[in-house]
C-alpha cells in the first residue's frame, strides 16, 4: 500500500521547507534509511531520511520549490501501484502506514477580538522523530519567570525513540508551562509561552488547546525538606540540594555519576543555571572536607554519605504479610513502542529457531593477542558482529526484508546491536558494518551504547538495520531466543562462554564453548539457508584469522 510522505517539521519554528536537492527520482527503489532529499529549513539544510521502503512513485515538491509543513512531499509504494486517489487530495496530509492519525496544530479560536501580544511566542510540542505522535516532558530545565536565551535548553522530552534535549529558538521570559513534568501531550499542543516579563498571556492560553496528560507523574518530586538520615556511627547527614531541592544534571552526567559512585549534590555544575554536565562529573574530586573526615566507625564521611544515600534510595515500601500490594508505573513512550512493535513482529512473522555451539578457544587466544596491541580493545561481541557481517555478505537472503509483493535482498550490511536501557531496549545501528575493522566496530559499539544508555542517541542512529544481534552472555545466560526486529528477517541471540569438558581428537579435554541461536522469519529464510549462515558464522568464529584477511 502506498504511503504519503509529507514535508517534515525539522525545527520548532519551521512552518515551510524548501527542497534543495532530490537524491531519488521517480521510479527509484527506496530502502528504509535512504536519504530522500535535502530540505532547507529556517535554520539549516538537513538530510531527510525515508522511514519506508518501496518505489518512489511521485514527487510533490520539485527542487527549489517551497511548501508548508505537512504538504505532500512524495509517495512511496509498490512499483506500478495506482496512486490517483492519493493525488486527488492535493497537498493534504495522509495517514502513515503505521495507521497513526496525523495531529493537526490547534489554531487560535476564531475570535476576531484576539490579537497575539507583541513579542509573545507560543512553543508547541515538537515532532522530534518521524513516528512521534505524542511526547512526555521528562524534565523542565526552566521554570516560569526564568529568562530564556535563544539556544537554551528548555526541557528534556521523551519521544517514542529516546529522550532528547529541546532547545529554545526564541528569547524572552518563560511565562507559561502547558505540560508539567511527567505529563504527555500530542505533537503541536502548547508546550510553553515565551515573551516580555510581566505580559498577561491568559488570552493566549485560552485560544490554544492546553495539552498534557491529566494523569499525575509517576516520578516523585524531590522535596526541599529532605528527611535526614542518621547513620549507626552517629553522624547525621542530609541530601544536599540546590534550587528548590532539585538537582539539575544531564542524563549522561547522571549515568557517569552513578557508575563512579559520585553524589551529584556534591558536584558544582558549570552548565546553564548551574546544571551539572558530563565534564563536571568527570573532573570531580571530593574536597578535603568531605573526603578526609573520618567517622567514629573508621569510614570516610564521603563514603558513608554515599552509602546512606543509596540506602535511602533503595528503601522499598513496607508490605505487611498476607496483604495484596500493587504498584502502578506509567508506561513510557519507549515502552509502548517496544510492546507494539515486538507484538507485531511475533504475531505476523512466522518465527523458527536454529541453535549451534561454537568452539571459542581460538577466539579467546586471538582476542588476547589483539588486545595486547597498544590502544586496542575488542570484545567477544565485537568479534561476533564482524563474523556476522562477513557471513551476511555470503548469505544475503538472511540479510533480507519481506514485502507482500517481493523479497528485498540487502547487499549492504547494517547491523543493529540491542542495548538494554533504563526504560527498555534500543537498537543502535552500525552502518556498513562489513566495511569496518574489529577495532572500528569496538569503538563504535562502545560510543553508541554509552549514548543510548544516557538517552543521548539520535533517532536516525537507530534506523536502517538489516540484521540484529542480542547478547546476554555478560549476564551468564547460556542460550535464549529473541523476537525478530522488524523489518529484519533474522536476529542472533548470543550466550555466555562456558568452560566445560569437550571431545577433541578423540580425547576429553577442557574447552570453551558459546551457544548462539538464530531466529528466522520463515517467509524469507528457509531452514537450510539459516543453517548455512550459521555454518559460515561458525567457521569465522572458530578461525578468527580468516576475519582479518
C-alpha positions, -999 to +999 in steps of 0.1 A: +000+000+000+013+034-010+025+058+018+022+096+016+054+114+028+047+149+040+070+179+044+085+173+079+089+199+106+126+198+113+127+226+138+103+241+163+099+273+143+097+258+109+065+264+090+076+257+055+106+240+038+124+242+005+136+211-013+173+218-020+181+185-037+163+153-045+186+123-041+160+099-055+139+103-087+105+088-096+109+051-103+139+046-080+139+019-053+139+034-018+151+015+013+143+024+049+170+048+060+178+060+025+182+098+021+153+110+000+161+147-002+180+176+013+155+201+028+162+237+037+146+249+069+146+282+086+177+271+104+198+249+082+198+224+052+192+189+066+191+154+051+157+138+052+156+100+056+129+077+044+112+057+071+095+035+044+107+011+017+094+008-018+095+026-051+093+064-054+060+069-073+055+106-071+074+138-062+051+165-049+076+194-045+103+200-071+139+211-064+139+247-054+102+248-045+089+258-011+059+243+006+042+244+041+049+217+067+027+187+061+023+193+024+026+163+001+063+157-005+064+123-020+045+090-024+063+056-019+047+023-027+048-007-049+061-004-084+032+003-108+007+009-080-023+032-087-019+064-066-046+085-084-068+086-053-039+099-031-031+126-057-067+138-057-061+150-022-035+175-034-013+186-006-034+173+022-015+150+046-025+114+047-022+087+073+011+068+075+015+031+070+016+028+108-020+039+108-013+068+131-036+098+129-019+130+118-021+155+146-031+189+133-020+221+150-047+238+170-052+273+157-063+302+178-100+304+185-119+321+158-124+352+178-120+384+158-110+402+190-080+381+197-046+395+189-013+380+199+005+403+223+037+418+209+068+398+215+049+367+227+058+333+212+039+301+216+062+270+218+044+237+208+053+201+215+079+194+187+078+163+165+113+150+172+110+118+151+091+108+121+070+083+141+064+106+171+027+115+178+030+124+215+058+135+237+064+133+275+082+161+294+108+143+314+124+174+329+119+212+328+152+230+329+135+264+332+107+275+354+080+302+350+097+336+354+131+325+342+149+343+314+154+322+283+180+329+257+180+315+221+197+281+223+190+275+260+177+240+268+140+244+278+132+208+286+141+171+281+114+155+261+108+117+259+098+105+224+090+070+212+127+065+205+148+085+230+149+113+255+161+144+238+171+179+249+147+206+234+163+239+226+145+273+226+146+291+193+133+322+209+145+346+237+123+361+264+108+352+298+091+318+304+055+330+311+036+297+310+041+260+310+015+239+293+027+203+301+041+196+335+069+171+342+058+136+336+028+148+315+022+137+279+007+157+251+002+153+213+026+169+189+017+206+183+000+210+216+010+242+235+042+234+255+051+269+268+047+306+262+077+330+260+075+368+259+084+400+277+083+397+315+050+406+331+029+400+300-006+386+306-009+355+284-042+342+298-059+351+265-031+334+245-035+302+266-073+304+263-070+305+225-049+273+223-057+238+234-038+232+266-022+198+264-007+174+289-018+142+305-043+145+333-025+116+350+000+125+377+036+118+370+049+086+385+082+102+393+084+115+428+095+152+431+124+157+454+112+179+483+133+207+497+126+193+532+145+161+526+145+137+557+177+134+575+195+101+577+212+091+609+240+065+605+250+039+630+282+059+637+261+088+649+269+111+620+237+129+607+237+137+570+211+152+547+208+153+510+224+184+495+201+200+470+201+232+450+174+254+437+143+242+453+155+208+463+161+196+427+195+187+412+198+197+375+220+173+356+222+160+321+213+123+316+249+115+307+262+132+338+237+112+359+249+080+343+286+087+348+280+098+384+261+065+391+289+044+376+315+063+396+295+064+428+296+102+429+268+121+448+255+147+424+246+171+452+284+175+459+292+184+423+293+220+412+276+225+379+291+247+352+262+244+327+233+267+323+217+278+356+242+256+374+233+224+356+257+196+360+272+184+327+294+155+317+327+173+323+317+184+358+313+148+369+345+136+350+366+163+366+350+160+401+373+153+430+359+153+466+370+182+487+392+176+517+363+185+540+341+157+526+367+131+517+391+131+547+368+134+577+366+100+594+336+089+614+339+070+647+334+038+628+365+045+607+346+050+574+354+082+555+324+106+556+320+109+519+318+071+516+293+069+545+272+096+529+272+078+496+262+045+513+235+062+534+221+080+503+220+047+484+203+030+514+176+057+513+171+053+476+169+015+479+142+015+507+112-005+495+076+001+507+067-020+538+042-046+528+025-064+557+025-102+553-007-115+538-018-082+522-021-076+485+002-048+474+004-034+438+024-006+423+013+011+391+041+025+369+031+047+339+043+032+306+069+054+289+066+062+252+096+039+246+079+010+264+047+015+245+066+014+212+086-017+222+054-035+231+036-026+199+065-035+175+075-067+192+039-078+193+035-070+156+067-090+148+059-120+169+023-124+156+029-115+119+063-132+112+065-170+115+095-174+137+116-205+139+150-211+157+183-227+149+210-232+176+247-240+172+276-244+196+309-226+188+344-236+199+358-204+214+394-215+222+409-199+191+387-168+195+399-164+231+436-167+220+431-143+191+414-117+213+442-118+238+468-112+210+447-083+195+442-066+229+479-068+236+485-042+209+487-006+221+454+013+223+434-017+210+404-032+228+379-056+212+353-077+229+339-111+220+307-093+210+327-072+185+341-104+170+306-118+167+294-086+149+323-088+125+317-125+118+280-119+112+288-090+088+310-113+067+286-142+068+257-119+057+277-110+026+278-146+017+242-153+026+222-122+015+189-140+019+194-138+057+200-101+052+166-095+036+132-080+042+097-094+035+072-074+014+039-087+002+049-084-035+087-092-032+116-101-010+142-074-007+178-086-006+201-061+011+236-062-003+247-036+023+251-048+059+238-026+087+239-045+120+217-034+149+231-041+184+205-044+211+213-023+242+194-025+274+185+009+288+165+020+319+132+021+301+136-009+279+156-018+248+170+003+220+189-009+189+217+014+177+228+006+141+263+002+128+260+014+092+280-006+066+294-030+092+310-052+067+335-024+058+346-019+094+376-034+111+373-051+145+387-020+163+363+003+144+334-020+154+345-019+191+349+018+192+315+025+175+296+000+197+311+014+229+302+050+218+266+043+207+258+020+236+271+047+261+250+074+244+220+051+242+221+044+280+225+081+286+195+088+263+216+109+240+215+088+209+196+103+179+166+085+163+184+084+129+212+063+146+186+036+153+171+033+118+180+012+088+192-021+103+193-052+081+202-077+108+202-076+147+224-091+174+213-095+210+239-106+236+231-117+272+263-136+277+276-110+302+247-120+325+257-156+324+228-166+301+239-197+282+212-197+255+180-178+247+157-169+218+149-133+206+120-118+187+129-105+153+135-068+150+112-060+120+117-054+091+148-076+095+144-113+086+167-126+114+182-119+148+211-137+165+210-144+203+244-148+218+250-166+251+279-168+275+312-185+270+312-217+291+343-237+302+334-274+301+347-309+290+347-313+252+359-340+229+389-331+206+408-356+185+391-384+204+402-371+238+381-354+265+397-320+273+387-287+289+373-264+263+354-231+259+322-230+240+295-205+232+259-211+221+242-189+196+206-191+184+193-176+151+156-166+150+144-166+114+114-153+095+103-184+076+088-162+048+123-152+037+148-175+053+144-213+048+158-237+073+187-248+051+196-211+044+197-203+081+217-234+088+243-225+061+246-190+075+253-205+110+279-228+095+297-198+079+295-179+111+310-208+130+339-211+106+348-174+111+345-175+149+365-207+152+392-194+129+393-157+137+424-151+114+400-155+084+382-124+095+414-103+092+422-114+057 
